[in-house]
Amino acid sequence: MPVISRFYGVIIKMYFSQSEHNPPHLHAIYGDYMGAIDIRTGEMIEGDLPNRALKMVKEWTSLHREELMKIWETQEFTEITPLD
């Protein structure tokens, strides 16, 4: 799973596989926690991210939604600027 971005201990990854399923989502890893985040809504669809990490991921996803959707649709890996 390629790393898309890293910030404040959060690692953002996305699968690049023909078998990847909808809805378009990314994977956020924070220590031992992980969450699958819907790119379109920013909501956690699966996982156990702590509230603080989830809020940061939601903010970052909102800022980069178009870039994330382009990656999802084209399956072309690009790194995205971390959260400041």
N, CA and C atoms as a LAMMPS dump frame, in Angstrom:
ITEM: TIMESTEP
0
ITEM: NUMBER OF ATOMS
252
ITEM: BOX BOUNDS ff ff ff
-5.0000000000000000e+02 5.0000000000000000e+02
-5.0000000000000000e+02 5.0000000000000000e+02
-5.0000000000000000e+02 5.0000000000000000e+02
ITEM: ATOMS id mol type element x y z
1 1 1 N 0.849 -1.17 0
2 1 2 C 0 0 0
3 1 3 C 0.902 1.243 0
4 2 1 N 0.893 2.022 -1.074
5 2 2 C 1.737 3.224 -1.112
6 2 3 C 1.32 4.267 -0.073
7 3 1 N 2.317 4.943 0.483
8 3 2 C 2.056 6.03 1.431
9 3 3 C 1.771 7.302 0.639
10 4 1 N 0.62 7.919 0.909
11 4 2 C 0.2 9.149 0.237
12 4 3 C 0.703 10.375 1.005
13 5 1 N 0.674 10.285 2.359
14 5 2 C 1.092 11.413 3.186
15 5 3 C 1.365 10.935 4.612
16 6 1 N 2.091 11.762 5.359
17 6 2 C 2.363 11.52 6.789
18 6 3 C 2.276 12.851 7.515
19 7 1 N 1.61 12.847 8.654
20 7 2 C 1.545 14.06 9.477
21 7 3 C 1.146 13.702 10.896
22 8 1 N 1.798 14.332 11.864
23 8 2 C 1.489 14.189 13.297
24 8 3 C 1.306 12.73 13.731
25 9 1 N 2.14 11.845 13.214
26 9 2 C 2.069 10.437 13.581
27 9 3 C 1.032 9.638 12.812
28 10 1 N 0.332 10.27 11.885
29 10 2 C -0.675 9.592 11.061
30 10 3 C -0.044 9.267 9.712
31 11 1 N -0.251 8.051 9.251
32 11 2 C 0.211 7.626 7.936
33 11 3 C -1.022 7.372 7.079
34 12 1 N -1.055 7.985 5.897
35 12 2 C -2.172 7.826 4.977
36 12 3 C -1.721 6.949 3.816
37 13 1 N -2.475 5.872 3.574
38 13 2 C -2.156 4.94 2.493
39 13 3 C -3.398 4.701 1.645
40 14 1 N -3.157 4.21 0.425
41 14 2 C -4.27 3.846 -0.44
42 14 3 C -3.865 2.598 -1.222
43 15 1 N -4.784 1.651 -1.334
44 15 2 C -4.526 0.457 -2.128
45 15 3 C -4.548 0.796 -3.603
46 16 1 N -3.727 0.104 -4.365
47 16 2 C -3.715 0.243 -5.821
48 16 3 C -3.899 -1.148 -6.39
49 17 1 N -5.141 -1.591 -6.413
50 17 2 C -5.447 -2.945 -6.842
51 17 3 C -6.743 -2.969 -7.627
52 18 1 N -6.786 -3.777 -8.665
53 18 2 C -8.007 -3.918 -9.462
54 18 3 C -9.173 -4.393 -8.598
55 19 1 N -8.881 -5.148 -7.566
56 19 2 C -9.952 -5.714 -6.745
57 19 3 C -10.425 -4.769 -5.638
58 20 1 N -9.832 -3.563 -5.548
59 20 2 C -10.235 -2.625 -4.497
60 20 3 C -11.713 -2.277 -4.657
61 21 1 N -12.376 -2.17 -3.569
62 21 2 C -13.825 -2 -3.555
63 21 3 C -14.224 -0.554 -3.267
64 22 1 N -15.465 -0.23 -3.592
65 22 2 C -16.034 1.082 -3.293
66 22 3 C -16.62 1.076 -1.898
67 23 1 N -16.887 2.187 -1.263
68 23 2 C -16.71 3.533 -1.785
69 23 3 C -15.233 3.915 -1.823
70 24 1 N -14.897 4.951 -2.613
71 24 2 C -13.51 5.413 -2.636
72 24 3 C -13.054 5.756 -1.22
73 25 1 N -11.933 5.188 -0.805
74 25 2 C -11.486 5.399 0.57
75 25 3 C -9.971 5.339 0.68
76 26 1 N -9.481 5.786 1.812
77 26 2 C -8.067 5.711 2.136
78 26 3 C -7.937 5.015 3.479
79 27 1 N -6.726 4.644 3.806
80 27 2 C -6.455 3.988 5.081
81 27 3 C -5.555 4.898 5.905
82 28 1 N -5.961 5.181 7.12
83 28 2 C -5.183 6.016 8.035
84 28 3 C -4.685 5.137 9.172
85 29 1 N -3.398 5.211 9.437
86 29 2 C -2.78 4.419 10.493
87 29 3 C -2.182 5.382 11.505
88 30 1 N -2.491 5.134 12.768
89 30 2 C -1.999 5.972 13.858
90 30 3 C -1.595 5.032 14.991
91 31 1 N -0.29 4.756 15.097
92 31 2 C 0.177 3.789 16.088
93 31 3 C -0.41 2.42 15.786
94 32 1 N -1.086 1.848 16.772
95 32 2 C -1.719 0.535 16.603
96 32 3 C -3.132 0.631 16.05
97 33 1 N -3.6 1.826 15.756
98 33 2 C -4.972 2.042 15.294
99 33 3 C -5.007 2.214 13.779
100 34 1 N -6.133 1.835 13.189
101 34 2 C -6.297 2.004 11.758
102 34 3 C -7.749 2.315 11.44
103 35 1 N -7.958 3.105 10.406
104 35 2 C -9.316 3.408 9.974
105 35 3 C -9.38 3.54 8.468
106 36 1 N -10.491 3.095 7.901
107 36 2 C -10.78 3.304 6.484
108 36 3 C -11.692 4.52 6.415
109 37 1 N -11.278 5.529 5.644
110 37 2 C -11.984 6.804 5.587
111 37 3 C -12.567 6.994 4.194
112 38 1 N -13.868 7.253 4.116
113 38 2 C -14.54 7.536 2.853
114 38 3 C -14.028 8.884 2.34
115 39 1 N -13.462 8.895 1.145
116 39 2 C -12.894 10.135 0.597
117 39 3 C -13.975 11.18 0.381
118 40 1 N -15.139 10.783 -0.077
119 40 2 C -16.198 11.754 -0.408
120 40 3 C -16.803 12.415 0.819
121 41 1 N -16.909 11.673 1.929
122 41 2 C -17.577 12.224 3.11
123 41 3 C -16.619 12.535 4.263
124 42 1 N -15.446 11.913 4.269
125 42 2 C -14.503 12.072 5.37
126 42 3 C -14.849 11.23 6.587
127 43 1 N -15.908 10.435 6.486
128 43 2 C -16.341 9.609 7.617
129 43 3 C -15.565 8.288 7.677
130 44 1 N -15.33 7.795 8.894
131 44 2 C -14.675 6.511 9.068
132 44 3 C -15.692 5.409 8.793
133 45 1 N -15.409 4.562 7.82
134 45 2 C -16.341 3.489 7.462
135 45 3 C -15.961 2.17 8.115
136 46 1 N -14.755 2.132 8.659
137 46 2 C -14.297 0.932 9.346
138 46 3 C -13.071 1.298 10.161
139 47 1 N -12.921 0.712 11.334
140 47 2 C -11.706 0.905 12.104
141 47 3 C -11.921 1.476 13.489
142 48 1 N -10.789 1.886 14.096
143 48 2 C -10.816 2.298 15.498
144 48 3 C -9.886 3.479 15.788
145 49 1 N -9.771 4.421 14.841
146 49 2 C -8.915 5.584 15.088
147 49 3 C -9.406 6.379 16.295
148 50 1 N -8.485 6.841 17.133
149 50 2 C -8.887 7.719 18.233
150 50 3 C -9.455 9.023 17.672
151 51 1 N -10.311 9.662 18.427
152 51 2 C -10.994 10.885 18.007
153 51 3 C -10.042 11.963 17.483
154 52 1 N -8.955 12.192 18.204
155 52 2 C -8.004 13.243 17.807
156 52 3 C -7.423 12.958 16.426
157 53 1 N -6.988 11.724 16.193
158 53 2 C -6.421 11.351 14.899
159 53 3 C -7.488 11.42 13.811
160 54 1 N -8.692 10.981 14.118
161 54 2 C -9.779 11.011 13.138
162 54 3 C -10.091 12.447 12.709
163 55 1 N -10.1 13.368 13.648
164 55 2 C -10.36 14.772 13.314
165 55 3 C -9.301 15.313 12.36
166 56 1 N -8.032 14.978 12.603
167 56 2 C -6.96 15.434 11.718
168 56 3 C -7.111 14.833 10.322
169 57 1 N -7.45 13.556 10.266
170 57 2 C -7.618 12.88 8.97
171 57 3 C -8.803 13.474 8.217
172 58 1 N -9.892 13.747 8.924
173 58 2 C -11.06 14.364 8.273
174 58 3 C -10.701 15.727 7.69
175 59 1 N -9.967 16.533 8.454
176 59 2 C -9.57 17.858 7.981
177 59 3 C -8.681 17.728 6.748
178 60 1 N -7.689 16.841 6.81
179 60 2 C -6.766 16.637 5.7
180 60 3 C -7.513 16.133 4.459
181 61 1 N -8.42 15.182 4.658
182 61 2 C -9.203 14.636 3.545
183 61 3 C -10.031 15.733 2.882
184 62 1 N -10.626 16.585 3.678
185 62 2 C -11.42 17.686 3.15
186 62 3 C -10.569 18.633 2.301
187 63 1 N -9.36 18.916 2.752
188 63 2 C -8.465 19.816 2.03
189 63 3 C -7.968 19.226 0.705
190 64 1 N -7.9 17.903 0.627
191 64 2 C -7.286 17.24 -0.531
192 64 3 C -8.233 16.298 -1.274
193 65 1 N -9.537 16.501 -1.111
194 65 2 C -10.534 15.586 -1.697
195 65 3 C -10.338 15.386 -3.202
196 66 1 N -10.15 16.464 -3.947
197 66 2 C -10.001 16.339 -5.403
198 66 3 C -8.765 15.521 -5.771
199 67 1 N -7.651 15.781 -5.113
200 67 2 C -6.426 15.021 -5.375
201 67 3 C -6.608 13.545 -5.043
202 68 1 N -7.27 13.275 -3.928
203 68 2 C -7.501 11.894 -3.511
204 68 3 C -8.405 11.154 -4.495
205 69 1 N -9.447 11.833 -4.972
206 69 2 C -10.341 11.198 -5.95
207 69 3 C -9.612 10.933 -7.261
208 70 1 N -8.723 11.826 -7.645
209 70 2 C -7.949 11.616 -8.869
210 70 3 C -7.06 10.381 -8.717
211 71 1 N -6.412 10.25 -7.563
212 71 2 C -5.583 9.072 -7.312
213 71 3 C -6.445 7.811 -7.369
214 72 1 N -7.601 7.85 -6.724
215 72 2 C -8.498 6.687 -6.699
216 72 3 C -8.904 6.296 -8.12
217 73 1 N -9.287 7.282 -8.923
218 73 2 C -9.804 7.015 -10.268
219 73 3 C -8.712 6.601 -11.258
220 74 1 N -7.532 7.202 -11.153
221 74 2 C -6.474 6.91 -12.126
222 74 3 C -5.525 5.816 -11.654
223 75 1 N -5.506 5.55 -10.346
224 75 2 C -4.569 4.606 -9.745
225 75 3 C -3.12 5.03 -9.989
226 76 1 N -2.905 6.346 -10.123
227 76 2 C -1.562 6.896 -10.278
228 76 3 C -1.118 7.494 -8.946
229 77 1 N -0.089 6.909 -8.369
230 77 2 C 0.408 7.311 -7.062
231 77 3 C 1.048 8.692 -7.1
232 78 1 N 0.636 9.561 -6.19
233 78 2 C 1.306 10.841 -5.966
234 78 3 C 1.269 11.128 -4.472
235 79 1 N 2.315 11.732 -3.968
236 79 2 C 2.311 12.143 -2.573
237 79 3 C 1.532 13.452 -2.451
238 80 1 N 0.866 13.619 -1.32
239 80 2 C 0.063 14.812 -1.068
240 80 3 C 0.627 15.521 0.158
241 81 1 N 0.623 16.84 0.108
242 81 2 C 1.135 17.677 1.185
243 81 3 C 0.509 17.283 2.522
244 82 1 N 1.333 17.166 3.567
245 82 2 C 0.802 16.828 4.893
246 82 3 C -0.004 17.976 5.503
247 83 1 N -0.714 17.666 6.559
248 83 2 C -1.462 18.662 7.321
249 83 3 C -0.472 19.547 8.069
250 84 1 N -0.671 20.849 8.018
251 84 2 C 0.221 21.794 8.722
252 84 3 C -0.193 21.962 10.154
